[in-house]
Amino acid sequence: MKTRNRFVVLLGACGLAGLLAYGHASQAQLLSARAIRNVMGRCLDVNGGVNQNGGNVQIWDCNGTAAQIWSVQGTQIQNAMGRCLDVNGGVNDNGTNVQIWDCNGTPAQQWSINGSQIRNAMGRCLDVNGGINQNGGNVQIWDCNGTPAQQWSL
């Protein structure tokens, strides 16, 4: 039987309060964990908190769950459940879906933070499809254009 270390951290970033306990992450990652919030007030979220490869990334009302806690690890953005923000199939076309996947260091998982934009290694920005600010708004990559759909804060 495989056991995992469990850590507990008090989160205060982005107005989050309370205790969150989860596995998969190192203590250093937990201490740097935070929500990624769009300028429209919603958080980057794994749909349904499903911790599986291909879990869809969306925006949702900020609620402090593990599905909304992320840490920046070099060029990777890892969620509290231990998977990385990933461009589906490594395809760099406008509208390509963003998901979570086992961290593997490929260009599909390399990101940089430039002001309020989160850019992938291939130059496109993390974007809310259609700029629709509703729970469940799908997250994709798109040419960087400075619209609110592409503005994020950690």
Rosetta blueprint (number, residue, H / E / L):
1 M L
2 K L
3 T L
4 R L
5 N L
6 R L
7 F E
8 V E
9 V E
10 L E
11 L L
12 G L
13 A H
14 C H
15 G H
16 L L
17 A L
18 G L
19 L E
20 L E
21 A E
22 Y E
23 G L
24 H L
25 A L
26 S L
27 Q H
28 A H
29 Q H
30 L H
31 L H
32 S H
33 A L
34 R E
35 A L
36 I L
37 R E
38 N E
39 V L
40 M L
41 G L
42 R E
43 C E
44 L E
45 D E
46 V E
47 N H
48 G H
49 G H
50 V L
51 N L
52 Q L
53 N L
54 G L
55 G L
56 N E
57 V E
58 Q E
59 I E
60 W E
61 D E
62 C L
63 N L
64 G L
65 T L
66 A H
67 A H
68 Q H
69 I L
70 W E
71 S E
72 V E
73 Q E
74 G L
75 T L
76 Q E
77 I E
78 Q E
79 N E
80 A L
81 M L
82 G L
83 R E
84 C E
85 L E
86 D E
87 V E
88 N H
89 G H
90 G H
91 V L
92 N L
93 D L
94 N L
95 G L
96 T L
97 N E
98 V E
99 Q E
100 I E
101 W E
102 D E
103 C L
104 N L
105 G L
106 T L
107 P H
108 A H
109 Q H
110 Q L
111 W E
112 S E
113 I E
114 N E
115 G L
116 S L
117 Q E
118 I E
119 R E
120 N E
121 A L
122 M L
123 G L
124 R L
125 C E
126 L E
127 D E
128 V E
129 N H
130 G H
131 G H
132 I L
133 N L
134 Q L
135 N L
136 G L
137 G L
138 N E
139 V E
140 Q E
141 I E
142 W E
143 D L
144 C L
145 N L
146 G L
147 T L
148 P H
149 A H
150 Q H
151 Q L
152 W E
153 S E
154 L L
